[in-house]
Amino acid sequence: MLLGRDVQEQDGKLVVYSESHLLSSGGDDVMIGPRHTEKIFGLDMRRDGKLRDSGYGAGLVMFLLPIAVADQTDIRFKRMNTAGQHFFRCGR
């Protein structure tokens, strides 16, 4: 399994991206407060591929407006049925 600085394994899933901030993510950030964002690739119950992009945060926008947000998007990749196929014969 390919693991390293950019990809980590967690509970049988590949964590492609994970980032957390306690107060701010940089000088051009308009929100002050904790937040977390991650992208995880794994398999769903039907053994199809799934990429989950999720994030949440809470804090003050422009030091004025209090907010709490959460978002989650799932992208599914349909598994191809390749049983009984020989790929070296596909070009013939």
Residue pairs with C-beta under 8 A, 6 or more apart in sequence:
1 9
3 9
6 16
7 14
7 15
7 16
8 14
8 15
8 18
9 15
10 40
12 42
13 40
13 41
13 42
14 40
14 41
14 42
15 38
15 39
15 40
16 39
16 40
16 41
16 51
17 37
17 38
17 39
18 36
18 37
18 38
18 39
19 25
19 36
19 37
19 38
20 34
20 35
20 36
20 37
21 34
21 35
21 36
22 34
23 32
23 33
23 34
24 31
24 32
25 35
30 61
30 62
31 57
31 59
31 60
31 61
31 67
32 59
32 60
32 63
33 57
33 58
33 59
33 60
34 57
34 58
34 59
35 55
35 56
35 57
35 58
35 59
36 55
36 56
36 57
37 54
37 55
38 53
38 54
38 55
39 51
39 52
39 53
40 51
40 52
40 54
41 49
41 50
41 51
41 52
42 49
42 50
42 52
43 49
43 50
44 50
44 76
46 79
47 79
48 76
48 77
48 78
48 79
49 76
49 77
49 79
50 74
50 75
50 76
50 77
51 74
51 75
51 77
52 72
52 73
52 74
52 75
53 72
53 73
53 74
53 75
54 70
54 71
54 72
54 73
55 69
55 70
55 71
55 72
56 69
56 70
56 71
57 68
57 69
57 70
58 66
58 67
58 68
58 69
59 66
59 67
60 66
60 67
61 67
